Amino acid sequence: MPVIGERVSVSVKKILLATDFSSVSEKAASYAKALARRFSSTVEIVHVFDPSIVTSYEEAIIGLPVRERQQVSNEDLERLRDDFSAFGIDVRTMSPEGHRPSAELIQIAKEHEVDLIVAGTQSKSGVERLILGSTAEQLIRNAKCPVLTVGPNAKPLGDAPLAFQTIVYATDFSAEAAKAAVYALSFAQDSGARLYFCYVPQTATTWKRDFVDGAFESALKRMIPESSYDWCNPECVVEHGDAAKAILELATKVQADLIVLGARKASFWLTYIERGLTPDLLAQATCPVMTVC
């Protein structure tokens, strides 16, 4: 089982905000702005323009030409840039053209050495899935940096810099999950947040549950660096049942303002992405969800 080293500090010098100008993207923008103010980050706002896709019912009815639709998106980018700049944030905008937004965003994040991607997401099935919802899932699977997804139920923010107060970190004891724990610990240390380490095992029989819970709680405690107890008192929690539902219920109970997950291919979490449960978690959470590969 991976154990976290003593160093828990991480950098958030550069943030990439992926937007499609939807209402959930606007909410994601407020989180990107608040994080940038907290960590003095530079922000790159990126909208991948796909000329073959209309993003609203009005555009479909009016039938705006591609050039006019691109002009509208450029104006929306300028509006966002001005909003960030008004708070003293160093911000740049990009609007590459492409049919695979996730691939464009991942390439930009890699080339520009981005520390965090922020994106809005909604969870819908089949052809009804919003383009940014699908993009967010691909970012979670393939981005080399952490991805902060903001769903439609995430609480709105004011204009103050963002300091997380209560963080739920959920693990499957993989190396990727241990990397995610570093981010949970770092953000908790930054703001003196309450921190919950959580594991949801496969269902155990009732007579075995006490033994299993004790063993997993011990495993969770072994992940936590001794130095962390100098500035917080992490609590270890073992939940049962459907993983996504259990994590959401814990986050609601403790009023979490951030959930942190590890993600890897062929993993516990990726399995849940395939089954549609992780998209549901992302969309239903009342706080942002950070995934780390």
N, C-alpha and C positions, 0 to 999 in steps of 0.2 A: 504494500500500500504506500503510495507516494506521501512523503512528509514535507511540509513547507519549511523552507529555510527561515532564518531569523529576519532577513531583509523583506519588508512588505511594501516598500514605497514603489509606486508606479508613476509613469509620466503621462500626462494628458496635454501635451504641448500643441497638438494639432488635431482638430476635429473635422471630419467630413460629414456634412448634413446632406442626406439624400432626400429629395423632395419631388412630389408630383403636384404640389399646391392644393391637395385635398385638405379637408378639415383635420384629419388625423396627422397629416404632414405639418400643418400649422402648429399642432400641439407638440410634435416632435421638435419643431424649430424652437419653441419656447424652452425646452429642456436643453437643447444644444447651446442656446444663448446663455442660460443660467449656469451651465457647466463651464462655458468659456469664461464667464465673469469670475467664477470661483477659482479657476486654475490659470487665469490669464492666457488662455489658449487662442491660437489663430483658428479661424473657421473657413473651410471651403464648402460653399453651398453648390451642390451639383444637381442639375436636372437633366436627365437623359431624354432628349426629344426624339420620339418615334413618330415619323410622319404618317405611318399607317394606322395610328391609333388615336381616336378622339377620347378625351378624358372626362367629358361631361355630356349629359343629355342635351344641353343647350347647343353644344358644338355639333352634335349629330344632327339636330333638327335644322340649324342654320346652315350647316355645310360649309363652314369657313375653309377657305383655301389653305394649303399647307403653309405658305409664306405668312399669312395673317395669323395662323395659330402659333407659329414660331415667334412672331412678334409679341403676341400676348404672353407667351411663356417668358420671353426676355424681359418684358415689363414686370412680370411677377418676380423674377429673379432680382431685378433692380429694387423693387419694393422691399424684399427680404434683406438685401444688402444694406439698404438705408436704415432699416430697423436695427440691424446688428451694429452698424457703425454709430448709430445714435448713442449706444452704450459704451462707446470707446473700444469696441472689439475690432481687431485686425481681420478683415473678412475679404474673401475673393469669391467670384462666381464662375461657374463653368456650365456650358450647355452642349455637350457632345451629342451627335446624332447617332442613333443605333436602334436595333431591334431587340437587344438583350441588355436591359438596364443593369442587371446584376454583374455581368461580365465587364461592362464599362466602369462601373463603380469600383469593383475589385481591382481593376487595372490602375485606376487613378489613385486609389488608396495605397497600392503598392509603390507606384512611381513617386508619389509625394510623401511617402513614409508617414502615413496617418497613424495616430495613436488610438483613435476611437471613431467608429462610424455610428451615426445616429439616424434612425429611420422610423417612420410611422408604419404601422401594420394593421391590417384587418384580416380576420379569418373567415373566408367563404370557400365553398367547395366548387370544383369543376370550373366551368366557364364563367361563373359569377365572381370568382376570386379577383379582387382588385389587383392591378398590375404591381403596385408597391407592396401588397401583401405577399405576392409570389416572389418579388424581388427580395424582400426581407428574409424569407426562408432560404433563398440561395446565398445571401450574404452570411447568414448564420452557419451554413454548411461550409463555405469556401473562403471567407475572408481570413486573412492572416492576423488581423488585429481584432480586439473585442468589438462587439456590435451591441448597441443599446437600442432596443426596440420599444416604441411607445404606442400602445394600443388605444382604441377609442374610449376605454373606460379609465384610462390613466387620469389622475387628478390634475386639474389645470394649475399652472404656476403663476405666481406674481412676477414682478420684475427683479426681485432680489437674487443675488448669487445662490446657487443650489448647494446646500449642505445636507447630505443624507443623514437622517436621524435613527432609522431602524432598517437593518439589512437582513434579509434571509438568504443564506447561501445553501444551495442544495447540491449534494454530491452523489456520484456513483462510485467513488474511490478510484477513479481512473487518473492517469497523469494529467489529462486535460482538465479534469475537475480540480486537481490540485493547483493548476495554473490559475483557474478562475478564483480559487480561494485567496490568492495573493491580491487580486483586485478587491474582493470583498473586505479583506483586512485593511488594505490601503485606504479605501474610502471610509471605512469605519474609523481608522486612526485619524484621518484628516478632520473629521467633524465630531469625534467622540461618540459615534453612533452605537446603539445597542446592536449586537450581532448574534444571529442564530445560525448554527451549523445544523443542517437537516439531512437525514437520509430516510428514504422510503423503501424498505425491503419488500421482496415478494411476500405474499401473505403467508404467515406462519400460523400453525394451530394454536389455540388459546393456551394450552398447557406449556407450549414452548416459548410463548411470546416474551415472558419476563426475562428468560435467559438470553434470547436473541436480542432484545432491546438493550440489555446491559452490555452485551458484547459489542454491539454497534455503537453505543454511546462511548464506550472506551476507545473504539477505533476513531471516532470523530475527535475525541479529546487529544489523541496522539498526533493529529494533523496540525494542531494549533501551536505556534511557536510560544515558548515561555515568555518572550518579551512582550507578547500581546497583552498579557495580564497586567502590565504596568499601566495601561491606559484604557482597558475595557475588561469586561468579564463575559467572554463568549459563552453562550448557552447551547448545549447540544441536545437535539430533539430527534427522536425516532418516531416517524408517523407510519400509518398503515393504510392500505387501500390503493385506489387509483392514484398514481404519482402526481399527475398534473392537478387533480382535485385536492389532494392532501397539501401540496405546496401552496396552492391558492388559499386554502382554508387557514393554514398557518400564517400566511402573509396578512390575511384579513384580521385574524385574531390579534396579532401583535402590531397591527397598523404599520406594516412595512412600507417604506417609500422606495425600496429597490430590492429586486430579486436577482441573484447571480447564479448562473448555471455554467457547467462545463459542457462542451459539445465536441463530438468527434465522429468520424465516419464509422459505421458498423458498431455504434455504441448504444447504450441504454437510451440516451437522449435522442439520437438520430432515429432509433426505432420509434420513438414517440412522435418525431416529426413525420415519419412515413405513415403512421396511423392517424395523423391529424390531431393528436392530443397536445403536442407542443404549440402548434398554431392556435389552438383554443386557449392554452395558458397565456400566450402572448396577447391575444385579443381580449381575454376576460380580466386580466390582471388590472388592478386599480393603481398600479405603479409601473415604472419602466422595468424591463427585464434585460439584464446584460448577459450575453453568452460569450464564452471565451474558448477558442479552439487551441 
